[in-house]
């Protein structure tokens, strides 16, 4: 086998505390992510960087990622180092085993970075995708309403804010944000609401200029999601209910939108295919992220032209990003350049 993989578990402090409705006690001070380096003996000195975010909600830890990588490497084999070989390897990687999105994601991103560097082409160009992508919003976690409003004011230049809800003071928080911020607000309950709560808030959310509601209910409650979408003039976006491509079929007629994340579905290739298929099925597409470094965000940005909305701010939530090379424009769009691969490198 020509491919070899090394990994490093990073525990990175966050710029601000970041809690969501399903956070564990004491969470929100730092993030845990896994960086990999992929090498091919046919390309001496070339390193493909990848990243996978192991979310316990989806049954993954750094240990499960390490356990599954030998199987995934075997599935990839020795691909041709061109666009066709990359596509075939990405398909084999995705089909090797169900779930295990973070393990697949790290390897798939690294493979795209490696082949891009081998060919001297950017990842988005390898995929035949546009460099014109939507701007990213900025996400603010659950906290006291006044604190959330302070952070909203600080992030006031962003074209949209995503506010995490599902706590005891959701309406008060959103009113406090609206008092200091006059652009679209997106709310994300991370499974933290019940139908009574959601239905009781819809009219208030519309009045406050909320743009969409993300994953209000537990992942399995598609019946609740369907009923809310029927009652709501705002698009309901499935996140925890929409993990892999196969989930799209179950969501047709249930919600208006889906949130695709590389760390859930398995990397660059699966995300591009899933976003394209979601559009074909009539969904509005949201491209999200975890609290990742610029490796994961650059990989996500490479497929962002397939998304209607982008929430690619994970690296901006870090106190310090260990990677450099990804630049955010004044219009809050990530700049996709012609740099080979992802265009990012480890900070010295």
N, C-alpha and C positions, 0 to 999 in steps of 0.2 A: 504493500500500500504506500502510495506517495504522500498521502496527507497525514499530518500530525497536529495534535491540538494541545495547547496549554491553557490553563484558566487561572483566574485570580478573583477571589471574593472581595468586593469592596463594601465597606460600611462608611457611608458618607454623610456628614452632618448636613441638615437642611438649613436654608436661610431663615425661614420662619417655621414655627410648629405647624404641622400639616396633618390634620385629622379628618377622617371621613366617617360616615355613619356606621360602618362595620369595622372600624379600627379596633385593635386590641388595646387593653388598658396599658397606658404608658407609651403607646406608639406615637409616631409623628415627629420625633426629634431627629431621626436619621433614616436613611434609606439603605437597603441592602440589595446590591446588584452584582452580576457576574460578568466579567470581561474575559473574552477568549482571544487567543492568538492562533491563527491557522496558518500552517506552512505546507508547502508542496515541494518535494525534493527536486522537481523539475524547474523550480523558480528560486534559486539560491538568493537569500537575502530579502525576499519579499514576504511581508506579513499581512495577512488579512485579519482585521479586527472585527470582533462581533460582541454582542451584548444580549444577555437574557435576564429578565427580571423574574425571579422565582416567587410567585405569589401563593401563599399557603391556601388562599381561597380556592385556587385551582389545583391544589394538591401538590405543589412543587416547592422544593427546597434546593439549595446548592447541592446537597447530597444526591437527590433524585436526578439532577441534571448530570452529575458526574457518572452516575450509574448507567444512564441511557446513552451517553455519547458513543461508546464503542459500537453499539448496534447501529446508530445513525451514520457513523463513519463507514461502516461496512456497507450500508445501503447506498451511500454516495459512490463508493468505489473510487475509480481514477478517471474523473470526468475530463473531457476535452476542455481546454482552458479558453473557451470562446463562448459567445452568447448562446449557441445551441447546446453546448455541453453544460453550461450553467443552468439553463432551463430544465434539461433532463434531470440533472442532479437535484435541483430544487423539488421537482415532482417526486423523485424517489425518496427524498428526505421526508417530505410531507406524508407520503403513503406508508412509511416504514412502521409506524405505530400510532395509535390514536392518542389524542391529547398531548401532554408533555410539550406545551407550546414554548415555554422559556428555553428548554434544552434545544429544541429545533431552531428557535429564533436566533440564539447565539451563533449556532453553526451556519445557518442560512445567511445571516448578515455577513459573517466572516468570509464565506464563500463568494458572495457578491463583491465584497471589497477586494478579495484576492484576485478574482478574475478581472475586475475593473482595472486593477493595477497592472496585471499581466498584459492587458490589451491597450492600456493607456486611455481608457474611457471612463467617464463617470457612471455611477450606478444607474441614474435615471436614463442616461443615454443608452446603456446596455439594454434597458427594458423598453426602449422606444417611447419614453414618456416625456412630457413637457417639463420645462423648468419653471413655467408659470404656475404658481401654487397659491392657495388661499392664505391669508394672514392667520397667525395663531392667536388664540385667545390667551388669557392668563387665569390660572386657577387659584382660588383662595379656599383654604380648609375651614372646617368648623371651629368657631371660637366665639367669644363674647361678641355681640352685635357691634359694639363700638370699636373693637379691635379689628373685626372684619372690615368695617367701614374705613378705618385708617389704612389698611392694606389696599383696599379698593382705590382709595384716593391716590396712594403711591403708585398704583398700576394704571392710573387714569389715561395714559397715552395709548393703551392697548385698545383695539377696535371692538373687543367684546371681553367680558369677564365670565368665567364659570365659577359659580358659587356652590360649594358643597353644603348640602342641607341634610335633613334627617335627624336634627337635634331638637331640643326643646324650644328654641326661639327662632324658628325659620322665618316666619313672617316679619318679626321685628328686625332680624338680620337683613332681609332683602329690602325693607324700607330704609334702613340705615345706609345700605349701599346705594340705593337709588337717590338718596339725598345728596350724595357726593359724586355720582357717576351718571352720565346722561346717554350712554351708549347701550347696545344690547347686553342683556344679562341672560346667561344660560344656567339652569339649576340642575344639580346632579345629586340625587338622594341615595345612590349606592345601596339600593334595596331597603332603605330605612323607613319608608312610608307604608301606611295601610290605605285601602280604598277610601275610607272615610276622611282621612287626613288629606289625601290628594284631591278628592272631589270638593272638599271644603276650601281648598286653596286656589283652585283653577281660576276663578274669576279675579281674585286678588293678583295672581301672577300675570294675567292678561293686562290688568290695569297698571301694573308696575313695569310693563314693557319687557317681560320675559320672552325670550326667543324660542326656547325649547325646554322640555323636561326629560332628563336622562334617568333611566332605570329607577323608577320610583318604588318598585315592588321586588320581592324575592324572585330569583331567576326563573324558577319553575312556574310562577303564577302568570302564565300567558293569558289566562282568562281575565285576570284583573287588568293586565296591560291592554287587552282588546277593549274592555269596557271603558277604560279611561280614555283611550284614543277616540272612541265613538263620542264621548262626552266633551272632549277637549278640543278647542280651536287651535291649540298649540301642538306641534309635532311631539310625539313621544318617541324617544330614541332608546333602543335596547342596547345595553352594554353587557352586563353579566349574563343576560339571556342569549347573547350572540357571541359565541366564542370562536367557532370554526365555521367553515363554509357551509357545512351541512345544516347548521342552525338557521340559515337564511330561509330555507323552505318552510320551516315551522313558524316563521314570523310574518309570512305573506298574509296580508289582511289583518294583522294584529297591531303593528306599529307603523308609523310613517318613516322612521329612520333607524339606522343601525350604526353602532360604534365599532369600528375595526381597529384592533391594536396588534402590532407585530408580536408582542410578547404573549398574546393570547393565541393567535392563529398560527404562529410558527415562522415568522420572518418576512423578508422583503417579497419573495416570490408568492407565498400564500396570500399576503396582504393585497398585492396587486391583483391577483386573480379574484379574491373575495370582493374587493371594491368594485371591480368591473362587473362581476356577476350581480352584485347588489344593485347597481345602477340598472342593469338589464331587467331586474325584477321590479323596478319601480321605486326602490327605496331612496330616500335622501341619505347621503353618506357622510359620516363623521369619522375622521381619523384621529384616534386618541393615542395616549402614551402612558407610561408609568413614570415614576421618579427616576429617570435614567440619565446617563451622561450623554454627551454629544454623539457618541457612537450610535446609540439607539435612536436619538432624535434625527441625526443625519440620514439614517436608513429609512426612517418614517417619512422624512421630507422628500426622499427620492420617489415615493409613490403618491405624494400629496396632491398631484394634479388630478387624481381620480376622486378626490373628496370635495364635498360641498362646504364642509366646515372642518377646521383644523384646531386641534387642542394639543399642540406640540411644544409644551413649555417645561417638560420634565427637568431638563438641564438648568433651566432658569430658577428652579426651586432649590438647587444645591447651593450650599455656602461657597463651594469651590468646585468647578468642573475639572476633572483630571485630564480632559482632552481639549484640544484647541483646533481651530480651522473652520468651524461652522459659524457663519456670521448672520446676525439678524438685522434686516434692513430697517430704515426709518419707518417703513410701512408695515413693520412687524411680520414680514414674510422672510422665511429662511432663504438665503441666497444659494441657489444651486448653480455651481460653476462647472467648468470642464475639467476640473482636477480629477485625476484617476481615482477610481473607487469611491469611497465615502468622502474623501477630502479632509479627513481628520487625522490627528496624530496625538500621541501621548505628550502631555505637557512636560517640559524639561524640569 
